Amino acid sequence: MPSPFRNLTPRQRHAFVACFLGWSLDAFDYFILVFCVSAVAADFRVARSEVAEALFLTLAFRPVGAFLFGALADRFGRRPALMLNIACYSLLEMACAFAGSMQMLLLLRALFGIAMGGEWGVGAALAFETLPAENRGFFSGLLQEGYAVGYLVAAAAFALLFPWFSHFSWHGHPFGWRGMFLVGAAPAVLVFYIGRKVEESPMWSERRSEPRDARTRSAVGTARGVLRYAGTFLFLVLLMTGFNSFSHGTQDLYPTFLQRDHGFSAQLTGIIAIIYNLGALAGGMIFGSLSERIGRRRAIILAAVLSLPAIPLFALSHSPAALAAGAFLMQFMVQGAWGVVPAWLSELSPGPVRATFPGLAYQLGNLISSKNVVIQARAAERIGGYAWVLAATVVIVAGFLVIVAAFGRESRGTDLRAA
């Protein structure tokens, strides 16, 4: 176990584990559909780009969840809001297994997006208000890579379980992708762990103990509290637009690219996805820790720039080994940049709305960039392949991210109690 964990108290350790698992399982439930795009399209006899609309709807509705669950967390506490959030997205994931039409699946994925949108902001607030200030960059990188862990577990589950589920049927429909969504209900178990082991954020508890009129003056109200810091909020929205385009633009259609352009099997696609998610894990922790030395902005810019040399292997090579190596390097850099995000957003967010502010900015960035996956899919259908679409996406998005991050305020070492 990494050395920064040794100095954590049980309270801090349980809070981090709960938030890490909540984010990991949230990502796991999202990426199940990413791996099943081709299977869903074949079942409902629609184009892959129409199934990609379900990914778009999930991303587009996430700001609603960020605001609703963030407001609940700022008013009633991080812990109960996180428990409710995890229960909601687990149940909605399971409901997707019983969708009888493409329209029903689209509706359920939109509702799932609301539930998914609340987890990151609430979890980050609970984690960073409980963890010590030292090694915040390391914990930021590790926490964010819960996303890569979720993707990795989804890849492993797809490679191992999808072929087995495909032997069954449900009311005349192939059961393969439906079985994967049933597995996606597993995160509900985490609610019991949080209920038994996790304590409320000490910073939120301190504000809760203030006289009611003092709390009212400081909080102002969730919406007014966010508008009070409009300049910072606008910067974070632009930053997260770049970040979400960076991750989803290189991840969401990559399994489809491997299957459609190269004819890879479910097993080989899953193995390559496991490899590049190991790269994502390493990148997030290394760049998160590096940001404690060189600063948040420089770490993000460095990772974005270093993604460019990986493009030829990532998108334009042909052998499984070369594609796996390119995807490993690409996700090392993509999630390396992302590893800095939880700490930087938490440090830039004012305390009274910390559960709402970063999560809402994050998910509004998701909303702005949410149509990218559909645009990518339609462009690929028009030109007959995904390779050049993926390559162009990295060039455009990495450049945008470098420019926006350069205008950010360095916040390394900020005291969150005073923020």
CORNORVEN-V903237 format. One record per helix or strand of 2 or more residues. SS is the DSSP state (hx for helix, st for strand). FROM is the first residue (numbers start at 1). TO is the last residue. If there is no record, write none. Layout:
BEGIN
ss = (SS/SS)
from = (FROM/FROM)
to = (TO/TO)
END
This chain:
BEGIN
ss = (hx/hx/hx/hx/hx/hx/hx/hx/hx/st/st/hx/hx/hx/hx/hx/hx/hx/hx/hx/hx/hx/hx/hx/hx)
from = (3/10/37/48/62/78/102/136/146/169/173/176/202/212/222/230/254/266/296/308/320/341/351/372/387)
to = (7/35/44/60/76/96/130/144/165/170/174/197/208/219/227/251/262/294/306/316/338/348/369/383/406)
END
